[in-house]
């Protein structure tokens, strides 16, 4: 495919295998946690704390990658940690151990995120970043289709044997590590800087970052503050009377839609603009969450999960492409790591808040609050992030 380099293909397959392992467990995670004694509030706190602890490291490791002039070692170590965390979840069921295993998985993501996305950014031009990031997201999400399918097949023959799935998930994680050894650092892409790296590099970079970057990230973080874990969508489906098998099938369907639309939407974003595409995605998200708040009908849930897949395709890769076009190339890993780190903190608050609202007021109120908040964030992007500024920055970066 044009503009999709060998490096992008390799990274995409690494992500595919890793997501296959992670998403094999994701739809059954809340069910498994409830069977070992976790309450809905504790599930929300687990998801949030794991993201936040790891999130603080993302800016640090992104800056470390930029300063060292290396990308690949961070990618390899990050994926390795995520792989070994899978069987840890099944070895012991003590809450502290579960928190440790989940945090190791998220720290692995923190180590690799900035470096991996910087490689993707370096492999694209400003006018093709939507396509490159969209292709990577498409392959990544294909793993999120294959993983739950394997889980569904296993549970068909061995109902409620959730623990064994955590051991099975270790194998695609190993495949991801092996494929990552095909990657090589591009010596000409970044230069080594002999400067120290603070653990709080995110805060230092934020102070000196471009105005456009701060405007974009403020909007993204406001959205992250209300965008709780997808676990709550699955719990809503379960609460609506769907079986475990149907819930997993619905999650597979959502990821299939995501995988199918990520690349074409990325190509569309390069043509109509990254911000416009992202705003469309926010509109879909608000509609889905408001719909989840007011409906429990099975057919309606299927339609909403379809739209949720299109929303994800229009926002996740597009957001990173938008960020990478708003900063200097030499700071790509730092900028994306900084955003990812702050996003993780917001995710902790979002998931914890969603769990508390659900516990105190119910599922419907949880989704309605998020839907209404997203409408205000959408307005911010429409009127505050100037597309002319984005285009000017793209032109500046391409020169």
Buried (B, 14 or more C-beta within 10 A) or exposed (E): EEBBBEBBBBBBBBBBBBBBBBBBBBBBBBBBBBEBEBEBBBBBBBBBBBBBBBBBBBBBBBBBBBBBBBBBBBBBBBBBBBBBBBBBBBEEBEBEEBBBBBBBBBBBBBBBBBBBBBBBBBBBBBBBBBBBBBBBBBBBBBBBBBBBBBBBEBBEEEEEEBBEBBEBBBBBBBBBBEBBEBBEBBEEBBEEEEEEBEEBBBEBBBEEBBEBBEBBBBBBBBBBBBBBBBBBBBBBBBEBEBEBEBBBBBBBBBBBBBBBBBBEBBBBBBEEBBBBBBBBBBBBBBBBBBBBBEBBEEEBBBEBBBBBBBBBBBBBBBBBBBBBBBBEBBBBBBBBBBBBBBBBBBBBBBBBBBBBBBEEEEBBEBBBBBBBBBBEBBEBBEEEBEBEBBBEBBEEBEE
